[in-house]
Amino acid sequence: MKKITFENRLEAINWIAENAEDEGQFEVLREMLNYNFIYFGAYFLDLSKPIDEVVMIDKKK
């Protein structure tokens, strides 16, 4: 299990910004960070599982 812990939210967001491959991955990691803080009271990311992607479909006619 690869778990990355952070001292505070700013440190975590900076890490995510530097390591996210694209905006979708940034959003997923940020939401994972928020979830972990709300439910576990700590800033961390569990990267042992594949990161889901955010897909946006824009149907313009």
ABEGO torsion letter per residue (X at the ends): XBBBBBABAAAAAAAAAAABABAAAAAAAAAAAAAAAAAAGBBBBBAABBBBBBBBBBBBX
